[in-house]
Amino acid sequence: MPRRTRAIARRLAVVLAGLLALAPGALAGDRAALPLGPKGLEETRSTRVLAAGVTATRIERGRASAQDAFTVDVAFLPARAQAEALAGRLGRDGHAARVERVAQRAPDDPEPGPLGYLVRTGSFAVEAEAIALRDRLTAGGYAGPRVVFTGEDGGRTTGPWVVHMLEIDPRAFPGTVFPALGSGIVPGREPLTGIATRTGALAAVTGGYFVIGAANGTDGDLAGVSVIDGGLVSEAVDGRTSLVLPDRSGEGAFVSALATRQAVVAADGATREVDGLNRAPGLVRGCGGSGGDQPTEAPKHDFTCTDASELILFTPAFGATTEPGAGVEVALDAAGLVTAGRAARGGAIATGGRVLSGTGEGADWLRTHAAVGQRLTVSLGLEAEGGELALGGGLGIVNGGPRLLRSGRPAVTAFAEGFHWPESPEFFYRFGLRRNPRTLAGVTADGRLLLVVVDGRRPGFSVGASFAESARILRALGARDGVNLDGGGSSALTIGSELVNRPSDATGERPLGDALVLAP
């Protein structure tokens, strides 16, 4: 857009901002009511202007339903006969049980028939009574019973729902939109309010999936692709949908499935795949990699695949030193020359330099082809649905999944993106069919960016959304394409550094691996 045109657009946005400030909710009121619950539910909206081109909207819809209650899920089973047998055992033990058929599968799941059968017992208005029943069942030898709220099942309810939206028109917004790492480097995590304060945010929202705990890799590592200021920080879960920001203005944002390719070529011509970036070798959160990952190279959400022979590239985004452990590593200068070889992992990452860290066959490759003084050429590639996507400049990418909307139509690719575990259909039921807190990103036909947080797991306040409901929410708000970002206890939104939603974790804000930041 020419500079003069941009300036005119910004002046018009300021005028519009003044009108909105006089009439909060006017713009939001022009949109369709959220397609949550039955038609005619009461819905209220309040909108405030944060800057030219940026509005924040809070939507409250529905009311608590008298039919919703706390119950105990005793098991999720693949066959009705199994479920009926368990219900019979519960009955003999004095617990009235019921079997509920879960008919819906992921929209792109090729398997026919019901997903499975829930065995439930009890119905209580007070959660503590359901907890007491669960504890009695556990003491009686039943494995893994859990307390749930039926308003979160994904079926009929009147809610309520609380939805927060940031709407950014990059043609009018004079600031920047970019992903930022929690703690400023890959290891470690930080609450959204801390990230917002540290970056001077006008507003901020939860970013992508990430690793929690060393048992699953490097704590804070992005479990999927991450690009910060044009630099690849984390490899993709290949085929998983993400949000792409071509530059820090936010213009041209789009949603796409992505894949990354990393390789190193030695001076003698030997080539080796680089398995990943800035993470502990051997642990692949979310899977979706290559080179012998076990048990699968396909995406598998909330699962850690393993690979005993890896070559991992560390950049200054990881901090001062690499992950320690058995194996070998070599330090590279900015030109790719090997400046040091190390007989164990855990060495320094020089400013402007990089480190290749190897285990198993990856370590053997370094010993053979990466002598001090030799040059290694590392190539990093990023493939979007429309072709190769160039790194560099102000490119930013936040991982997510699954896709929710394509060209204005629901397109929930949960099966393809690893949100269905064939050996455990309950996973998709819990993650995709049931209502959960959600963080969503959408792009409108005219290029506006929508960042949405749906509060959930708060009976009486907000029940959350399923994948299908999330797609409908984005479409009702005007999105043409949309993706699910990290959710659950991670879902958070700030205005300035003030938290404006209600995260679902009992401990409050969850420290995050990254966030999307709007800066003035």
matplotlib code that plots the C-alpha trace (Angstrom):
import matplotlib.pyplot as plt

x = [0.0, 1.5, 2.5, -0.1, -2.9, -1.8, -1.8, -5.3, -6.4, -5.0, -6.7, -10.0, -9.4, -8.8, -12.2, -13.9, -12.2, -13.8, -17.2, -16.7, -15.6, -18.9, -20.9, -19.3, -20.3, -21.7, -19.3, -19.6, -23.4, -23.3, -22.0, -24.2, -24.9, -22.6, -23.9, -23.7, -26.6, -30.2, -31.2, -32.6, -30.2, -29.3, -26.0, -24.3, -21.2, -18.9, -16.2, -13.4, -10.7, -7.1, -5.5, -6.2, -7.1, -7.3, -10.5, -11.1, -14.6, -16.1, -19.1, -21.3, -23.9, -26.4, -27.1, -26.5, -28.7, -30.7, -30.1, -26.3, -24.7, -21.5, -21.1, -18.4, -17.0, -15.9, -14.6, -14.6, -14.7, -14.7, -17.5, -21.0, -20.7, -17.7, -19.5, -22.7, -20.5, -18.9, -22.2, -23.5, -20.5, -21.2, -24.9, -23.9, -21.7, -24.6, -23.9, -26.6, -24.8, -25.6, -24.0, -23.8, -23.0, -20.5, -21.4, -19.4, -15.9, -13.3, -14.8, -11.8, -11.7, -12.0, -13.3, -17.1, -19.3, -19.4, -16.3, -17.0, -19.2, -19.1, -19.9, -21.1, -22.6, -24.1, -25.6, -25.0, -25.5, -22.5, -19.0, -17.9, -20.5, -19.2, -15.6, -16.7, -18.3, -15.1, -13.0, -15.3, -15.1, -11.3, -11.1, -13.4, -10.9, -12.2, -9.3, -9.2, -12.7, -13.0, -15.4, -16.8, -19.5, -22.1, -22.4, -18.9, -19.9, -20.4, -24.1, -27.1, -26.7, -27.6, -24.0, -23.0, -20.1, -17.6, -15.6, -12.9, -11.7, -8.9, -9.5, -6.5, -6.8, -3.1, -4.0, -4.9, -2.8, 0.5, 2.1, 3.5, 2.2, 4.7, 5.4, 7.6, 9.2, 8.3, 11.4, 13.0, 14.7, 13.5, 14.1, 11.7, 8.2, 6.5, 2.9, 1.3, 1.1, 4.9, 5.5, 3.1, 4.9, 8.4, 7.5, 5.5, 2.4, -0.8, -2.4, -1.2, -2.7, -1.5, 0.6, 1.3, 1.7, 4.8, 6.7, 5.9, 8.5, 11.9, 10.3, 8.9, 11.9, 13.1, 10.7, 9.3, 10.3, 7.6, 5.9, 5.7, 7.1, 8.2, 9.7, 10.8, 11.9, 12.6, 14.6, 13.5, 13.5, 11.6, 10.9, 7.4, 5.1, 5.0, 1.5, 0.2, -1.6, -0.1, -0.6, 1.8, 2.6, 4.7, 6.0, 5.6, 2.9, 0.4, -0.5, -0.9, -1.5, -2.6, -3.3, -1.5, -0.2, 3.6, 6.6, 10.2, 13.3, 16.8, 20.0, 23.8, 26.4, 30.0, 33.1, 33.5, 29.9, 28.4, 24.8, 22.8, 19.3, 19.1, 16.3, 15.3, 16.2, 16.8, 15.5, 16.7, 17.8, 15.7, 12.4, 10.0, 6.9, 3.9, 5.9, 5.4, 9.1, 11.3, 14.4, 13.2, 11.0, 9.2, 6.4, 5.3, 6.5, 2.9, 1.6, 0.4, -0.8, 0.2, 2.5, 6.3, 8.0, 11.6, 14.7, 18.0, 20.0, 19.5, 21.3, 20.0, 20.9, 21.2, 21.0, 21.4, 17.6, 18.3, 20.4, 24.0, 24.5, 23.1, 21.2, 23.8, 24.1, 25.8, 26.8, 29.1, 28.7, 30.6, 30.5, 30.2, 31.0, 28.8, 30.5, 29.9, 33.4, 33.8, 35.6, 35.5, 34.6, 33.2, 33.2, 29.9, 26.8, 26.2, 28.7, 28.5, 26.6, 28.6, 26.9, 26.3, 27.3, 25.5, 26.1, 25.3, 24.6, 24.5, 23.4, 23.7, 24.3, 24.1, 27.1, 29.0, 28.3, 29.8, 32.9, 33.4, 32.6, 33.0, 36.6, 37.8, 38.5, 36.1, 33.0, 29.5, 26.7, 23.4, 20.2, 16.8, 13.6, 10.0, 7.2, 3.6, 0.6, 1.3, 5.0, 8.3, 8.1, 11.3, 12.8, 14.2, 12.8, 10.1, 8.4, 6.7, 5.0, 2.9, 2.2, -1.3, -3.7, -6.0, -7.3, -10.8, -11.9, -10.9, -12.3, -15.2, -16.3, -15.6, -12.6, -11.6, -8.6, -8.2, -7.5, -4.8, -3.1, -2.8, -5.7, -7.1, -5.2, -6.5, -5.5, -7.3, -10.4, -11.1, -8.3, -10.3, -13.4, -11.7, -9.7, -11.9, -15.6, -15.8, -15.8, -12.5, -11.0, -9.7, -7.4, -8.2, -6.8, -8.7, -8.1, -10.9, -11.3, -10.1, -7.0, -8.0, -6.6, -8.9, -7.4, -10.1, -10.1, -13.0, -13.1, -14.0, -14.0, -15.8, -19.3, -21.8, -19.3, -18.2, -18.3, -15.8, -16.1, -15.5, -13.5, -16.7, -18.0, -14.7, -15.0, -18.5, -17.4, -14.6, -16.9, -19.6, -17.0, -16.1, -13.1, -12.5, -9.6, -8.9, -6.8, -6.9, -3.9, -2.9, -5.9, -7.0, -5.2, -2.9, -5.7, -5.1, -5.5, -4.2, -4.9, -1.7, -0.4, -3.8, -5.3, -8.9, -10.0, -10.3, -7.7, -9.0, -6.0, -6.7, -3.3, -4.1, -2.1, 0.0, 3.5, 3.7, 6.3, 5.3, 2.7, 1.3, 2.1, 0.6, 3.0, 2.2]
y = [0.0, 3.5, 5.6, 8.3, 5.7, 4.1, 7.5, 8.3, 4.9, 5.5, 8.9, 7.3, 4.6, 7.3, 8.8, 5.4, 4.8, 7.9, 6.8, 3.4, 5.0, 6.9, 3.8, 0.7, -2.5, -0.9, -2.7, -6.0, -5.7, -5.7, -9.3, -12.4, -13.7, -16.5, -19.9, -21.4, -23.0, -22.5, -19.5, -16.6, -16.8, -13.5, -12.2, -9.0, -7.4, -4.6, -3.2, -0.8, 0.7, 0.0, 1.9, 2.9, -0.3, -2.4, -3.2, -5.6, -7.2, -9.2, -11.4, -13.0, -15.4, -17.8, -18.9, -21.9, -24.8, -26.7, -30.0, -29.7, -31.5, -33.0, -36.7, -39.4, -40.8, -44.4, -45.4, -44.7, -48.0, -48.9, -51.4, -51.3, -54.8, -53.8, -50.7, -52.7, -55.2, -52.4, -50.8, -54.1, -54.4, -50.9, -51.9, -54.9, -52.7, -50.4, -47.6, -46.8, -46.5, -45.5, -46.0, -43.1, -43.6, -41.1, -41.1, -38.2, -38.7, -36.2, -34.7, -36.1, -39.5, -42.2, -44.8, -45.3, -45.9, -44.4, -43.2, -45.2, -45.5, -43.6, -45.4, -42.8, -42.8, -40.2, -36.7, -33.9, -30.2, -29.9, -30.9, -32.0, -34.8, -36.1, -36.0, -38.1, -40.7, -40.7, -41.4, -44.2, -45.8, -45.5, -47.2, -49.9, -50.9, -48.9, -47.5, -43.8, -42.4, -38.7, -35.9, -34.0, -31.3, -32.3, -28.8, -29.4, -32.6, -30.9, -31.5, -29.3, -26.7, -23.0, -22.2, -19.8, -18.6, -15.8, -15.0, -12.4, -11.0, -8.8, -7.5, -6.0, -4.1, -3.9, -1.2, 1.2, -0.1, 1.8, -0.8, -4.3, -7.8, -10.5, -13.8, -13.6, -16.4, -16.9, -16.0, -14.5, -17.8, -21.3, -23.0, -21.9, -20.4, -17.2, -16.2, -14.1, -11.1, -11.3, -11.5, -8.6, -6.5, -7.3, -6.5, -3.4, -4.9, -3.1, -6.6, -10.2, -13.6, -17.2, -18.6, -22.2, -25.6, -26.2, -28.7, -28.9, -30.7, -32.3, -35.8, -34.6, -32.6, -29.1, -27.3, -24.4, -25.7, -25.0, -28.3, -27.3, -24.7, -21.3, -18.4, -15.3, -12.2, -14.3, -17.0, -20.6, -21.4, -24.8, -27.3, -28.1, -31.0, -31.6, -31.0, -29.2, -25.9, -22.7, -18.9, -17.1, -13.3, -12.3, -9.3, -7.4, -5.1, -8.0, -7.4, -10.5, -12.9, -16.3, -19.8, -22.8, -26.3, -26.2, -28.4, -27.7, -29.3, -29.0, -30.5, -30.1, -30.7, -31.4, -30.2, -33.7, -33.6, -35.9, -34.8, -35.5, -34.5, -32.2, -33.6, -30.6, -27.2, -25.9, -28.9, -32.0, -34.7, -37.8, -36.4, -35.2, -33.6, -33.9, -36.2, -35.4, -35.5, -37.8, -39.9, -42.8, -41.3, -43.9, -45.0, -42.7, -40.0, -38.8, -36.0, -37.2, -34.4, -34.4, -37.4, -37.6, -39.7, -40.8, -41.1, -42.3, -41.0, -37.3, -34.2, -31.0, -27.5, -25.0, -21.2, -18.2, -18.4, -21.3, -19.2, -19.5, -23.3, -26.4, -29.2, -31.3, -35.1, -38.0, -37.6, -35.1, -31.6, -29.1, -25.3, -23.3, -19.7, -17.3, -18.6, -22.3, -23.1, -25.7, -23.9, -26.6, -30.2, -31.5, -35.0, -34.4, -32.2, -29.0, -26.5, -22.7, -21.2, -18.2, -15.0, -15.2, -18.8, -22.2, -25.6, -29.0, -31.6, -35.3, -38.6, -42.1, -42.2, -38.4, -38.3, -40.7, -38.4, -35.4, -37.4, -38.4, -35.2, -32.3, -31.8, -28.5, -26.1, -27.7, -25.9, -27.2, -25.8, -25.8, -25.3, -24.5, -24.7, -23.9, -25.2, -23.8, -25.0, -22.5, -23.4, -22.5, -19.7, -17.6, -17.1, -13.8, -10.3, -9.9, -13.3, -14.7, -18.1, -19.5, -23.2, -24.5, -27.1, -28.2, -26.0, -24.8, -22.8, -22.8, -20.2, -19.4, -23.0, -25.3, -27.6, -29.3, -31.4, -33.1, -36.6, -35.6, -33.3, -35.9, -35.0, -38.5, -41.5, -44.6, -46.8, -44.5, -42.8, -41.2, -38.7, -37.0, -37.1, -35.3, -32.8, -32.1, -33.1, -31.9, -28.1, -26.7, -23.3, -22.3, -19.8, -19.2, -17.2, -16.1, -14.0, -12.2, -11.8, -8.2, -9.1, -8.3, -10.6, -12.0, -13.4, -15.1, -16.7, -18.7, -19.2, -22.7, -25.3, -22.7, -24.1, -21.3, -18.8, -20.3, -23.8, -23.5, -24.7, -27.9, -27.8, -27.6, -24.7, -22.9, -23.0, -21.6, -18.9, -17.7, -17.7, -15.7, -13.2, -12.7, -15.0, -16.7, -18.9, -20.1, -22.2, -23.5, -22.4, -23.6, -23.9, -25.5, -23.9, -22.0, -19.8, -16.2, -12.7, -9.4, -5.8, -4.1, -6.4, -6.9, -10.4, -10.0, -13.6, -16.4, -19.2, -22.6, -23.9, -23.9, -22.3, -19.4, -18.3, -21.0, -20.1, -20.3, -21.1, -18.2, -15.6, -13.3, -9.7, -6.4, -3.5, 0.2]
z = [0.0, -0.9, 2.0, 1.3, 1.1, 4.3, 6.0, 4.8, 6.0, 9.4, 9.7, 8.8, 11.4, 14.1, 13.1, 13.3, 16.6, 18.0, 16.8, 18.4, 21.7, 21.8, 20.9, 22.3, 20.6, 17.5, 15.1, 16.9, 16.8, 13.0, 13.1, 13.3, 16.8, 17.8, 16.7, 20.2, 21.8, 20.6, 18.6, 20.6, 23.6, 25.1, 23.8, 24.9, 23.4, 24.5, 22.3, 23.1, 20.8, 21.9, 19.0, 15.4, 13.7, 16.9, 18.8, 21.7, 22.0, 24.9, 24.1, 26.7, 25.5, 27.1, 30.6, 32.9, 31.9, 34.5, 32.7, 33.0, 36.0, 37.3, 36.6, 36.7, 33.5, 34.5, 31.0, 27.3, 25.4, 21.7, 21.8, 23.2, 24.6, 26.7, 27.9, 28.8, 30.7, 32.7, 33.4, 34.7, 37.1, 38.4, 38.9, 40.9, 43.0, 43.8, 41.2, 38.7, 35.4, 31.9, 28.5, 26.1, 22.4, 21.0, 17.3, 16.0, 14.7, 13.3, 10.1, 8.1, 9.8, 7.2, 9.7, 9.8, 12.8, 16.3, 18.0, 21.1, 24.2, 27.5, 30.8, 33.4, 36.8, 39.1, 38.4, 40.9, 41.1, 43.4, 42.1, 45.5, 45.5, 42.2, 43.5, 46.5, 44.2, 42.0, 45.0, 46.2, 42.7, 42.7, 46.1, 44.8, 42.1, 39.1, 37.0, 36.1, 36.8, 36.2, 37.2, 34.2, 33.7, 31.1, 29.8, 28.3, 26.5, 23.2, 23.0, 23.6, 26.3, 26.9, 28.0, 29.2, 27.0, 27.3, 24.2, 23.8, 20.5, 19.3, 15.8, 14.0, 10.7, 9.6, 7.0, 9.9, 12.8, 13.0, 15.4, 15.0, 15.4, 16.2, 18.1, 21.1, 23.1, 26.7, 28.8, 25.7, 24.7, 24.0, 27.4, 30.1, 30.1, 31.1, 31.9, 29.3, 31.6, 32.0, 28.2, 27.7, 30.3, 29.0, 25.4, 26.2, 24.6, 23.6, 23.9, 23.7, 23.3, 23.8, 21.0, 20.0, 21.6, 23.7, 25.9, 29.6, 31.6, 30.8, 30.4, 27.0, 25.8, 26.5, 28.8, 26.8, 23.4, 20.8, 19.9, 16.2, 13.9, 15.3, 13.3, 15.2, 13.2, 10.2, 12.0, 12.3, 16.0, 16.0, 13.2, 12.1, 13.0, 9.3, 7.8, 10.9, 10.3, 11.6, 11.5, 9.2, 9.6, 6.5, 8.4, 11.7, 10.2, 10.3, 6.6, 4.5, 7.4, 6.3, 7.6, 6.1, 6.7, 6.9, 6.7, 7.4, 5.9, 7.5, 6.2, 6.5, 3.8, 4.7, 2.8, 1.4, 0.0, 2.6, 3.4, 6.6, 7.6, 10.6, 12.7, 14.6, 16.1, 19.6, 21.6, 23.5, 21.1, 21.1, 22.2, 19.5, 21.0, 18.7, 16.4, 12.7, 12.0, 9.9, 10.1, 12.1, 14.8, 16.9, 17.0, 14.1, 11.8, 11.4, 13.6, 17.0, 19.4, 23.0, 22.4, 22.6, 19.9, 20.3, 18.1, 19.4, 16.4, 15.9, 14.7, 16.3, 15.4, 18.2, 17.5, 19.9, 20.3, 22.7, 25.0, 26.1, 26.0, 24.4, 26.0, 28.0, 27.7, 25.9, 22.3, 20.5, 19.2, 17.0, 17.2, 14.0, 13.3, 11.3, 8.1, 8.9, 9.8, 12.6, 15.4, 18.1, 18.6, 21.9, 23.2, 25.1, 24.6, 26.6, 25.3, 24.6, 21.7, 20.5, 19.6, 15.8, 15.8, 15.9, 17.3, 15.8, 18.5, 17.6, 19.2, 17.9, 14.1, 14.2, 16.5, 14.2, 11.2, 13.1, 14.1, 10.4, 8.5, 10.9, 11.8, 13.1, 10.3, 7.8, 6.5, 7.1, 5.0, 6.9, 4.8, 6.3, 4.2, 4.9, 2.8, 2.8, 0.9, -1.8, -2.2, -0.6, 2.1, 2.4, 5.8, 6.8, 7.2, 9.7, 9.1, 12.1, 12.5, 15.4, 15.4, 15.9, 14.6, 13.5, 10.7, 11.4, 8.3, 4.7, 2.3, 4.6, 5.2, 8.2, 7.4, 10.7, 9.7, 13.1, 11.8, 9.4, 11.9, 14.7, 17.0, 16.6, 18.1, 16.3, 19.2, 21.7, 20.2, 23.6, 22.9, 20.1, 22.2, 25.1, 22.9, 20.0, 20.7, 24.2, 25.0, 26.2, 26.5, 23.1, 21.5, 17.8, 15.0, 11.9, 8.8, 7.0, 3.3, 3.5, 5.6, 9.1, 11.8, 14.5, 17.7, 19.8, 23.3, 24.5, 28.2, 29.4, 32.2, 34.3, 34.9, 35.4, 33.7, 30.4, 29.1, 26.3, 22.7, 20.6, 17.4, 15.4, 17.5, 17.3, 13.5, 13.6, 16.1, 13.7, 10.7, 12.6, 13.6, 9.9, 9.4, 6.0, 7.2, 10.7, 12.9, 16.5, 18.6, 22.0, 24.4, 27.7, 30.6, 28.3, 26.8, 27.9, 26.6, 27.9, 27.2, 28.1, 30.8, 32.4, 32.0, 30.8, 30.5, 33.2, 32.6, 33.6, 35.6, 39.3, 39.9, 37.6, 34.6, 33.0, 31.9, 28.1, 25.4, 23.2, 22.6, 19.9, 20.8, 19.5, 20.2, 19.7]

ax = plt.figure().add_subplot(projection="3d")
ax.plot(x, y, z, "-o")
ax.set_aspect("equal")
plt.show()
